[in-house]
Amino acid sequence: MKSITIDGSQRESVGKKSTKALRNAGQVPCVLYGGEAKPVHFTAPELAFSKLVYTPSAHTVVIKLDNGDSLNAIMQDIQFHPVTDRIIHIDFYEINENKAITMEIPVKTTGKSKGVINGGNLRMPYRKLRVKAIPSKLPDFIEIDITPLKIGDKVYISELENDDYDLMHPDNTVVCQVRRSRLAIVDEVEEDENEEGTEGEEGATEAGDTPATETDDVAAVKE
């Protein structure tokens, strides 16, 4: 999994006044939990988090502090201002290479579904899935090939099992499906009618052959 580096400054004061002053200066107050020591309070420019927050991809984070410490982490929680939508606080969780962690990993589809081509609708109830693994085994995304999916077909969590990580969802969870649409129903009816019409034409040809023969026999008798 790709990692993003955040350069931060460790905070000494964590009071409301200092926090407000930091936000007014374009800094985001952050807290790092999960380490052996007490939580680490630090700040970083709001722009430094753009590639981490405003992206559909999942990333781990390397936090480099001004005291020389370098800490590996994942973003655990984020708060936005209710009016301006600016980032006002972020919680991080320190990770250990030998300890499994849980992250939300995006789902990516490839191919073109046969059902969608025939007019069905692709539905994806889950755009991200909760995955548990050691950091080095976390995937950038979970890929699903939807090419063979016909109308009515579904892909379940149990079909996405992998030896490198565990999916933290029930086995019968539907990740994506191709649902029937009104257009698809019309297309199927037209196909059925076309098939029936072809059979009817073949029957008409056979039926037409017999009267022609009978007519020939009648003509021969008259002669």
Stockholm file with secondary structure:
# STOCKHOLM 1.0

chainA/1-223         MKSITIDGSQRESVGKKSTKALRNAGQVPCVLYGGEAKPVHFTAPELAFSKLVYTPSAHTVVIKLDNGDSLNAIMQDIQFHPVTDRIIHIDFYEINENKAITMEIPVKTTGKSKGVINGGNLRMPYRKLRVKAIPSKLPDFIEIDITPLKIGDKVYISELENDDYDLMHPDNTVVCQVRRSRLAIVDEVEEDENEEGTEGEEGATEAGDTPATETDDVAAVKE
#=GR chainA/1-223 SS CCEEEEEEEECSCCSHHHHHHHHHTTEEEEEEESSSSSCEEEEEEGGGGHHHHSSSSCCEEEEEETTSCEEEEEEEEEEECTTTCCEEEEEEEECCTTSCEEEEEEEEEESCCHHHHTTCEEECSCSEEEEEECGGGCCSCEEEECTTCCTTCEEEGGGGCBTTBEECSCTTCEEEEEECCHHHHHHHHHHHHHHHHHHHHHHHHHHHHHHHHHHHHHHHHHC
#=GC SS_cons         CCEEEEEEEECSCCSHHHHHHHHHTTEEEEEEESSSSSCEEEEEEGGGGHHHHSSSSCCEEEEEETTSCEEEEEEEEEEECTTTCCEEEEEEEECCTTSCEEEEEEEEEESCCHHHHTTCEEECSCSEEEEEECGGGCCSCEEEECTTCCTTCEEEGGGGCBTTBEECSCTTCEEEEEECCHHHHHHHHHHHHHHHHHHHHHHHHHHHHHHHHHHHHHHHHHC
//
